[in-house]
Amino acid sequence: MPADLSSAAGTKVQAKYSDGNFYNAEIIMISDSAKRAKAPAKVKFEGYDEAVWMSLADIKSKKLNLPPKENAASAPKAKAKAKSLKARVQEEISGRDIDEVIKEALAEVKACEAAIANAEMGDKTYDQRLADAKAVMEQASSEVEAAMAKETAALEKLKEAKKARGAVSTNTQQAESDIAECDKVMKILELELANRDKIKEFEERKREAAEAAEAARKALEESKLREKEAQEALKASLAAQRAEEAKALKDHADADKAGAEARKDKKVADKAIQKEMQAEIAAIEKARLQREKERQAKWRQACGIKGKPLKALTVGGEESPAKRPSLPTAEAPSAKSAKSSKGAIPDID
């Protein structure tokens, strides 16, 4: 084994399966034991938990310095070791059809059964020959000398018959052992067949999982498309709502503008009415002062008083109404106007 293969554990390689094809696998360990000289690499195929031992010639990798196949044949052969039954069966059925192997095993079982039957028939034949030899020995008992020779021959035949019987018994035991080996082979083949069924089942599940993943991906894409459509609809709704709000604000601004103009017109009209009222009050006040002058003049004449006419008397020494400022509007008269009106001398007319 090359020195750089001691750290090859965990390396991804291509390994040869029992069907003769190479598949993805991972090296578990490389053994340097002499017992593992032919198959020092323990690998595990992707998707399977069971690890198998195999030769370096059945492994492909550019990362590892593997020995070429032609040099493997010229390497010194290790001491031959008896293979286990399972190893022999796997070697025999490697690359073969399982149905063909089962038929061949059944044919071997039938051949073993036929050999056992032949051995049993041989036992019966030898028993009959032994009985004939005994009869001949009894007939020759009267003739001692002739019987000695015949007895010796019969004994030899008896020995041969016993040897043959022992050989038949040995063959029978061997046949029974072969039958047991065939039963083991059948069991191993049945397990191999069940394992292949499991592999097919796992592949079917893997395919179903891939289909489910594809369906989930399509559903996700459809969901994203519906979400995009909903977002676009929401944007359109918001745009329409903003347009309606802008229109309502504009209508309100127009209505407010019209109200402002109406309020302005009303204010101008109120000012005109206030001005007319002030003019009327001023005229009334002027007429009242004129009457006051006339009344005082008459009063002086009546009293015989000559000279300048006196100013109109007011309560509290307030100024004459003629010198007061113009009165406020009728809506809100000032307090001074009210006091002047209250303190003035009443008209005697």
Disulfide bonds with the S-S distance in Angstrom:
none
